[in-house]
């Protein structure tokens, strides 16, 4: 018998039953899941220990202020952005700093 999907292929000449019996047909998902390798016995998934205390909002704001100041310093030195944009960049970071400082003052009350 020839396979209609592969014209000219004579499975009987090769000793292959076509179409295969229904009990030999395995759905693709079952074949893939059934052939999955066993997990390595030496590998054990561990969770990272949680930090002792989560960072506070004030610490995050201080970090942002520090990074903003560093970026302004680099911008003024011409290392990050062109000198023409440095003043605009400095104003934008300064505005952010004011907002964060005000938020920090509100948190400290």
N, C-alpha and C positions, 0 to 999 in steps of 0.2 A: 504494500500500500504506500502511496506517496503522500507526503505532507503538503497540504494546499498552501501553506505559508512559505514553503521552500520548494518551488517547482523543480522537478527533475530529481529530487532526493528520494531514493528508494530505501525506506527504512527496513523493509523485509530482507533486502540483500545484505544489509549490515547486521541482521539479527535483532533488530529493535522493534518491539511491539508499538504500533502507532494506531490510534491514540493510546496513551497509557491507561491502565485500569483505574477506576475512580479511587480505589483504596491506596494507590500509590501517589495520587495527586495531593500535594501538600500546599496549603496557602502560603504565599510568600512571607507574610508576617510571621507565621508559625515557624517557617524554616529559618528565618533570621533570628528570632528569639530563641529557638531551640539550639542554635549554633553559637550563641553568645559565649565568650570565654568566661570561665569562672573567675571571680575576683581573687586577687593575690592575697594569700593568707597573711603575709607579713605586713600588709598595708592596713593601717587602722586610721580611720578618719577622726581627727581631733578638732575640737573647737578652740579657737583662740581665746585666751582668758580675757574677760572684760576689763577695761581700764578701771582703776580703783575708784575714780570719780570722773564723770563726764566733764568735758571742758565747759566752763561757764560762758554765758553770752559775753560777759565783760572780757574774758580772755580772748575770745574770737574777735571781738571788736579791736582789742589792742593789737592783735596780730595783723588785722587788716590795716590799721593805722600805720604800723611799722612797714608793711609792704608798700603802702601808698607813699610813704616818705621816701623809701628806697627807690621806687619808680620815678618819683619826681627828681631825685638826685641824679639818676642815670639819664633822665630826659634832659636835664639842664646841662649835663656833660656831653650831650649829643650822641650818646651810645645807643639809645633805644629808638628814638624818633628824631626826625629832622628838627633843627633849631626853630624853624617857623612854627611848628606845631607844639613846641615845648611849652609856650605860655598858655595855650588852650588846654593842654594836658594838665598843667599845674593847676589851673583854675578848676578843672573838673575834679581832680583829686582833692583839692582844697575844699570844694563843696561837699564831697563825700565825707571828708574828715570832720567838717562841722556837724554834719548830720549824725555821724557815729559818736562824736564827743557829746552831743546833746542827748543821744540815746543812753550813753554811758552815765551821764549825770542823772538822768531819770531813774536808771536802775539802781544807782547808789543811794537814792533818797529813801 
